[in-house]
Amino acid sequence: MKNPNLLVVPFPVQGHVNPFMNFSQKMVEHGCKISFVNTDVSHKRVMSSVGKQESLEESATIKLVSIPDGLEADDDRSDLGKLCDSIVSTMPSMLEKLIEDIHVNGGDRITCIVADVIMGWALEVGRKLGIKGIFFCTASAAMFALKYNIPKLIQDGIIDSNGFPITKGTFQISPSMPSMETEAIWWSNVYNPTTEKKIFKYLVHCMQNSNLAKWCICNTTYELEPSTLSCVPKLLPVGPLLRSYDNTNVTARSLGQFWEEDHSCIDWLNQQPRSSVLYVAFGSFTLFDQNRFNELALGLDLINRPFLWVVRQDNKMAFPNEFLGSKGKIVGWTPQLKVLNHPSIACFLSHCGWNSIIEGLYSGVPFLCWPYFTDQFRNRNYICNELKVGLGLNSDENGLVSRWEIKKKLDRLTSDEQIRTRSLELKETVMNNIAEGGGSSENVGRLLSWLKS
């Protein structure tokens, strides 16, 4: 038979596009073809980033296509409630038309839709067109279990019908799973109640389609989340899903990035002593106010060690007048996995997005945790309390993480040999999963057998 032709549909933010692209490239290595569906806005950003590097011809096995998200060009896409409303009212019909166009124009027929858990409506489109489906959770298995168990959370009185926690404290989805804080209910810590209600309603709609998926895959491993994976037997761990830096084709390596990567940081890291550099990166969504930005900048001066700080091009904050930054390098975007694997990196000051956690664990790097929103608070607790490979930064009475707190926790982290040892042990465990015979590698094999059957 012909090789499978997968249509992949990530949620239109960098933190979801990245693991989808890593998964797509892994599938291509096994003979699959990919139609990668971004929104028009995300597609434009990806093409702009790639266009500055080289031609896309060598990446022909991953065909980049796009459909509108329904918002106007100047609408605020960081308003997740507005974005979710627009996606669900616009994109299903557009996706159906795209698939029909692919089929009519003589392209290989789509054999399977791989839909982001929070683009679950795409599987409804697949059912209508007779195309089988896979669910892909780009967050942790624990977050999938949380979404999957929304009806139970309502029934047990943990959340109300709008998704808001009824009481503060801890709860358990299952007796065999670790307890979670109510702040782990990520859709209720985003912005404001109106937006949160919209996100919850959208989420419930997407999760209703989980029964349409033959497989649900997740960027995790058995060893990282054993109890959670035993509670959700349908969930198949295929992580860590990572970019390949062995590929000589720069475009294939950078495909899916919303910003052009600054590779000069690697030359700079080459000049720094081993295990000396604090790497600071807060992902694609975190927004600082001026006070927090000032404290971070002045904290980096205070630590008196080299730092590599990612300040995105869309940052609107001004550097404080007192900021020297003489020991550091500031860049707009990095090849993060390559940075984290560099021998000069000592630790990672992170917002605790799941991709960053997976990349940090794979690299054996301890974490300083400063979550921003959604699942990042639960991820911080997981890193600090369950895996014990990091320390959390605490806010003062004004809700501010001070420069002194940054210095104090960094000093503690870098002098703690036990954390460093645990980080390196976890690195080996995580790496073994994608080696031949590893758990995730075997699961990818099962997935491919099903796709090709």
C-alpha positions in Angstrom: 0.0 0.0 0.0 1.0 3.7 -0.3 2.7 5.3 2.6 0.3 7.0 5.1 -0.6 10.6 4.4 -1.2 12.4 7.7 -3.0 15.7 8.2 -1.8 17.2 11.4 -3.7 20.0 13.2 -2.0 21.8 16.1 -3.5 24.6 18.2 -2.1 27.8 16.7 0.6 28.7 19.3 4.3 28.0 19.2 4.2 25.6 22.2 1.8 23.3 20.3 3.3 23.7 16.8 6.8 22.7 18.0 5.9 19.1 19.3 3.6 18.6 16.3 6.5 19.4 13.9 8.8 17.1 15.9 6.3 14.3 15.7 5.8 15.0 11.9 9.5 14.8 11.2 9.6 11.5 13.1 6.8 10.1 11.0 8.5 11.3 7.8 11.6 9.3 8.8 9.3 6.2 8.8 8.0 6.9 5.3 4.8 9.0 6.1 3.8 12.1 4.2 2.5 15.1 6.2 0.1 17.9 5.5 0.8 20.4 8.3 -2.2 22.7 8.9 -1.5 26.0 10.5 -3.8 29.0 10.7 -3.0 31.6 8.1 -1.4 33.9 10.7 0.9 31.1 12.1 1.7 29.9 8.6 2.8 33.4 7.6 5.1 33.6 10.6 6.6 30.2 9.9 7.2 31.0 6.3 8.7 34.3 7.2 11.1 32.7 9.6 12.0 29.9 7.2 12.2 32.3 4.2 15.2 34.1 5.8 17.1 30.8 5.8 16.7 28.8 2.6 14.3 27.1 0.2 11.6 24.8 1.4 12.1 22.3 -1.4 14.0 19.7 0.6 11.1 19.6 3.1 8.6 18.5 0.5 7.6 15.5 2.6 6.1 18.0 5.1 3.7 20.2 3.1 2.8 23.4 4.9 -0.8 24.4 4.4 -3.1 26.9 6.1 -6.7 27.9 6.8 -8.1 31.1 8.4 -8.9 31.2 12.1 -11.8 33.6 11.6 -10.2 36.6 13.3 -9.2 39.9 11.6 -5.6 40.6 10.9 -5.2 43.0 13.8 -7.2 41.0 16.4 -5.4 40.0 19.6 -4.7 36.3 19.3 -3.4 36.2 22.8 -7.0 36.6 23.9 -7.6 32.8 24.1 -11.3 33.1 24.8 -11.8 35.1 21.6 -9.5 32.8 19.6 -11.3 29.6 20.8 -14.7 31.1 19.8 -13.4 32.0 16.4 -11.7 28.7 15.8 -14.7 26.6 16.5 -17.1 28.7 14.4 -14.7 29.1 11.4 -12.1 26.3 11.1 -14.1 23.1 10.9 -15.8 24.0 7.5 -12.4 25.4 6.3 -10.6 22.2 7.2 -13.2 20.1 5.4 -12.8 22.2 2.3 -9.0 21.9 2.5 -9.2 18.1 2.7 -11.6 18.0 -0.2 -9.3 20.2 -2.3 -6.3 18.0 -1.5 -8.3 15.0 -2.8 -9.8 16.7 -5.8 -6.4 18.1 -6.9 -4.9 14.7 -7.2 -2.9 14.8 -4.0 -2.5 11.6 -2.0 -5.7 11.0 0.0 -5.5 11.8 3.7 -5.4 8.5 5.6 -5.4 9.9 9.1 -6.0 13.2 11.0 -3.7 13.8 14.0 -5.5 16.5 16.0 -4.3 18.5 18.9 -6.5 17.6 22.0 -7.6 21.2 22.0 -8.4 21.1 18.3 -10.6 18.0 18.9 -13.3 19.2 16.5 -11.0 18.2 13.6 -11.9 14.5 14.4 -15.5 15.4 13.8 -14.5 16.6 10.3 -12.6 13.3 9.9 -15.5 11.2 10.8 -17.7 13.1 8.3 -15.2 12.4 5.6 -14.4 8.8 6.6 -10.9 9.5 7.8 -9.6 7.8 11.0 -8.1 9.9 13.8 -5.5 10.3 16.5 -5.6 12.7 19.5 -2.3 14.3 20.4 -1.8 15.8 23.8 1.2 18.3 23.8 1.0 18.8 27.5 1.7 16.2 30.3 -0.3 13.0 30.7 -1.6 14.5 34.0 -3.1 17.4 32.0 -4.8 15.0 29.6 -6.2 13.1 32.6 -7.5 16.4 34.0 -9.3 17.3 30.7 -10.5 13.7 30.1 -12.1 13.6 33.6 -14.0 17.0 33.4 -17.4 15.2 33.9 -16.1 13.4 37.0 -14.6 16.6 38.4 -18.0 18.2 38.1 -19.8 15.2 39.6 -17.3 15.0 42.5 -17.9 18.7 43.3 -14.3 19.8 42.5 -15.4 22.2 39.8 -18.7 23.8 38.9 -20.4 23.6 35.5 -18.3 26.6 34.2 -15.0 24.8 35.2 -14.2 26.9 38.2 -12.8 25.2 41.4 -15.5 25.1 44.1 -13.0 25.0 47.0 -9.3 25.7 47.2 -6.9 22.9 48.2 -5.9 19.5 46.7 -7.8 16.8 44.9 -7.2 13.5 43.3 -8.5 12.3 39.9 -7.8 8.7 40.9 -6.5 7.2 44.1 -3.4 6.0 42.3 -2.5 9.4 40.9 -0.6 12.1 42.9 -2.8 14.9 44.4 -3.1 18.1 42.5 -3.6 21.6 43.7 -6.7 23.4 42.4 -4.4 25.8 40.7 -3.6 22.9 38.4 -7.1 23.4 36.9 -5.4 25.5 34.2 -8.4 26.9 32.4 -9.3 28.8 35.6 -6.0 30.7 35.9 -5.8 32.3 32.5 -7.2 35.8 32.5 -10.7 36.7 33.7 -13.9 34.8 34.4 -15.5 35.6 31.0 -12.5 34.3 29.1 -12.1 31.3 31.3 -15.7 30.3 30.8 -15.2 30.5 27.0 -12.0 28.4 27.2 -13.8 25.8 29.4 -16.8 25.5 27.0 -14.4 25.1 24.0 -12.4 22.5 25.9 -15.5 20.4 26.8 -16.5 20.5 23.1 -13.1 19.3 22.0 -12.8 16.5 24.6 -16.2 15.1 23.6 -14.4 13.9 20.4 -11.9 11.8 22.3 -14.1 8.7 21.5 -13.4 9.3 17.8 -9.7 8.8 18.3 -8.3 5.3 17.9 -5.1 6.4 19.7 -4.3 9.2 22.1 -0.6 10.0 22.1 1.4 12.2 24.5 4.8 13.8 24.7 5.9 12.0 27.9 7.3 8.6 29.0 6.2 5.8 31.2 8.8 6.5 33.8 7.9 10.2 34.1 4.2 9.7 34.8 3.6 6.0 35.6 0.5 6.3 37.8 -1.2 8.7 35.5 -0.6 6.6 32.4 -1.9 3.5 34.2 -5.2 5.5 34.9 -5.6 6.5 31.2 -5.0 3.2 29.3 -5.9 4.9 26.0 -2.9 7.3 26.3 0.3 6.2 24.5 3.5 7.9 25.6 5.8 8.7 22.6 8.1 11.2 24.2 10.4 12.9 24.3 9.5 14.4 20.9 12.6 16.4 20.1 14.1 18.3 17.1 17.0 16.7 15.3 20.1 18.8 15.1 21.9 16.1 13.0 19.9 17.2 10.0 22.2 19.3 7.6 19.1 21.0 6.1 18.7 24.2 8.2 15.1 24.6 7.0 14.0 21.1 8.1 15.6 21.8 11.5 13.9 25.2 11.9 10.5 24.4 10.3 7.6 25.5 12.5 9.4 28.3 14.4 7.5 31.6 14.6 10.7 33.5 15.1 14.1 33.2 13.4 16.6 31.5 15.7 19.8 33.3 16.7 22.6 30.7 16.4 25.2 33.2 17.5 24.4 32.2 21.1 26.1 28.8 20.5 29.4 30.6 19.6 29.0 32.6 22.8 28.3 29.5 24.9 31.4 27.9 23.5 33.4 30.6 25.2 31.9 30.1 28.7 33.2 27.8 31.4 31.5 24.4 31.9 28.3 24.5 34.0 28.5 28.3 34.5 25.6 29.8 32.5 22.0 30.5 33.6 19.7 30.0 30.6 16.6 32.2 30.9 13.6 31.6 28.6 9.9 32.0 29.2 8.4 30.5 26.0 6.3 32.1 23.4 3.4 33.4 25.5 4.6 34.9 28.8 4.1 38.6 29.2 6.0 40.5 31.9 4.9 43.8 33.4 7.6 46.4 33.8 8.2 45.7 37.5 8.7 41.9 37.0 10.9 42.6 34.0 13.0 45.0 36.1 13.5 42.6 38.9 14.5 39.8 36.5 17.0 42.1 34.7 18.5 43.3 38.0 18.5 39.8 39.4 20.6 38.7 36.4 23.1 41.4 37.3 23.1 40.3 40.9 23.9 36.6 40.3 27.4 37.5 39.1 27.6 34.7 36.5 27.1 34.5 32.8 23.5 34.3 31.6 21.8 33.7 28.2 18.4 35.5 28.2 15.7 35.1 25.6 13.8 38.4 25.2 11.3 37.9 22.4 11.0 40.4 19.6 7.4 41.2 20.7 8.7 42.3 24.2 7.4 45.8 25.0 9.3 46.3 28.3 12.3 48.7 28.6 15.5 47.5 30.3 15.9 49.3 33.6 18.5 52.1 33.6 20.6 50.3 36.3 20.8 47.1 34.2 24.4 46.4 33.2 24.0 43.0 31.6 27.8 42.8 31.1 28.1 39.1 31.9 25.2 38.0 29.7 24.0 37.6 26.1 20.4 38.6 25.2 18.8 37.1 22.1 15.4 37.1 20.5 14.9 33.3 20.1 17.2 30.3 20.4 17.6 26.7 19.2 16.6 25.8 22.7 17.4 22.0 22.8 20.8 22.8 21.4 21.3 25.4 24.1 20.2 23.2 26.9 22.5 20.4 25.8 25.5 22.7 25.8 28.1 21.8 28.5 28.3 25.4 29.7 24.7 25.5 30.8 24.3 25.2 34.6 20.5 25.5 35.0 17.3 26.7 33.3 15.1 29.6 34.6 11.9 28.6 33.0 8.1 29.3 32.8 7.6 25.5 33.1 5.9 25.0 29.7 5.7 21.2 29.0 8.0 21.4 26.0 10.7 23.2 28.0 10.4 20.7 30.8 10.8 17.7 28.4 13.8 19.4 26.7 15.3 20.3 30.1 14.9 16.7 31.5 16.4 15.3 28.3 19.3 17.6 28.7 19.9 16.8 32.4 19.6 20.4 33.5 18.1 21.6 36.9 15.3 24.1 36.9 14.5 27.4 38.5 10.7 27.6 38.1 8.7 30.7 37.5 5.3 29.7 36.0 3.1 32.2 34.2 -0.3 30.6 33.6 -2.3 27.5 32.5 -0.6 24.1 33.3 2.7 25.7 34.2 1.8 25.9 38.0 1.2 22.1 38.1 4.4 21.6 36.1 6.4 23.6 38.7 5.0 21.4 41.5 5.8 18.3 39.5 9.4 19.4 38.9 10.1 20.6 42.5 8.0 18.1 44.6 7.7 14.9 42.5 10.9 14.8 40.4 12.9 17.0 42.8 15.1 18.4 40.0 14.3 22.1 40.6 13.4 24.9 42.9 10.4 27.3 42.7 10.7 31.1 42.9 8.4 32.6 45.5 6.7 36.0 45.3 6.9 38.6 48.0 3.9 40.2 49.7 3.4 42.4 46.6 3.2 39.4 44.3 6.7 40.2 42.9 9.6 37.7 42.5 12.5 39.9 43.7 16.0 40.0 42.4 17.2 38.7 45.8 14.9 35.7 45.6 16.4 34.9 42.2 19.9 35.1 43.5 19.1 33.1 46.7 17.4 30.2 44.9 20.0 30.1 42.1 22.8 29.9 44.7 20.9 27.0 46.4 20.3 25.2 43.2 23.8 25.3 41.9 25.3 24.1 45.2 22.9 21.2 45.5 24.7 18.1 44.3 21.6 15.9 44.9 19.5 17.9 42.4 22.3 17.7 39.8 22.7 14.0 40.3 18.9 13.4 40.0 18.8 15.5 36.8 21.5 13.4 35.2 19.8 10.2 36.2 16.5 11.4 34.7 18.3 12.4 31.6 19.4 8.8 31.0 15.9 7.4 31.7 14.3 9.9 29.3 16.9 9.3 26.6 16.5 5.5 26.8 12.8 5.8 25.8 13.6 6.9 22.3 16.5 4.5 21.8 15.8 1.2 19.9 13.7 -1.0 22.2 12.7 1.9 24.5 9.1 2.3 25.6 8.3 5.4 23.4 10.2 3.9 20.4 8.1 0.7 20.7 4.9 2.8 20.9 5.8 4.7 17.7 6.3 1.3 16.1 2.7 0.3 17.2 1.3 3.5 15.8 3.1 3.1 12.5 1.8 -0.5 12.2 -1.7 0.7 12.7 -1.3 3.6 10.2 0.1 1.3 7.5 -2.5 -1.5 8.1 
